[in-house]
Amino acid sequence: MRGFPWSEAMAFGFGVMRLSSREFWGLTPRELAAAFGGAGGHGRRGSPPTRDGLTEMMRRFPDEVEHG
């Protein structure tokens, strides 16, 4: 039996989701599995976002923050 994929979980949490250590380690196993996109975090993913969904995510989480 394979152990929990901590390397993959941390790479996803820190690299993709850009969570702080506090945020990552504060997740429950269920929340971490949901972030991975599938039951139990076994790599199953949902469908890609719609154009409207992507536009909304880009509005809420811009790549660059305006200072001013």
C-alpha positions as CSV (number, residue, x, y, z in Angstrom):
1,M,0.0,0.0,0.0
2,R,1.3,3.4,-1.0
3,G,1.6,6.1,1.7
4,F,0.0,9.5,1.5
5,P,1.5,11.6,-1.4
6,W,2.9,14.4,0.8
7,S,5.3,15.6,-1.9
8,E,2.5,16.0,-4.4
9,A,0.2,17.5,-1.8
10,M,2.7,20.1,-0.8
11,A,3.7,20.9,-4.4
12,F,0.1,21.5,-5.2
13,G,-0.7,23.5,-2.0
14,F,2.4,25.7,-2.0
15,G,3.1,25.9,-5.8
16,V,-0.3,25.8,-7.4
17,M,-2.6,27.2,-4.7
18,R,0.1,29.4,-3.2
19,L,-0.9,28.7,0.3
20,S,1.2,29.8,3.3
21,S,2.5,27.1,5.6
22,R,-0.2,28.0,8.1
23,E,-3.0,27.8,5.5
24,F,-1.7,24.5,4.1
25,W,-1.3,22.7,7.4
26,G,-4.6,24.1,8.7
27,L,-6.5,22.3,6.0
28,T,-8.5,19.2,7.0
29,P,-8.0,16.0,5.0
30,R,-11.4,16.6,3.4
31,E,-10.5,20.1,2.3
32,L,-7.2,18.9,0.9
33,A,-8.9,16.2,-1.1
34,A,-11.4,18.7,-2.4
35,A,-8.5,21.0,-3.5
36,F,-7.1,18.1,-5.4
37,G,-10.4,17.8,-7.2
38,G,-11.5,14.3,-6.2
39,A,-12.6,12.0,-3.4
40,G,-9.7,11.1,-1.3
41,G,-7.3,13.3,-3.4
42,H,-6.5,10.5,-5.8
43,G,-6.0,12.8,-8.8
44,R,-9.5,12.7,-10.2
45,R,-10.3,16.1,-11.6
46,G,-13.6,17.8,-12.5
47,S,-14.2,19.5,-15.8
48,P,-12.4,22.6,-16.7
49,P,-14.0,25.9,-15.8
50,T,-16.3,27.6,-18.3
51,R,-15.2,30.8,-19.9
52,D,-17.5,32.7,-17.5
53,G,-16.1,30.8,-14.5
54,L,-12.5,31.5,-15.6
55,T,-13.3,35.2,-16.1
56,E,-14.7,35.3,-12.6
57,M,-11.7,33.6,-11.1
58,M,-9.4,36.0,-12.9
59,R,-11.4,38.9,-11.6
60,R,-11.2,37.6,-8.0
61,F,-7.6,36.4,-8.1
62,P,-5.6,38.7,-10.4
63,D,-2.1,37.8,-11.3
64,E,-0.9,41.3,-10.6
65,V,-2.2,43.6,-7.8
66,E,-2.5,47.2,-8.6
67,H,-1.0,49.5,-6.0
68,G,-2.2,53.0,-5.7
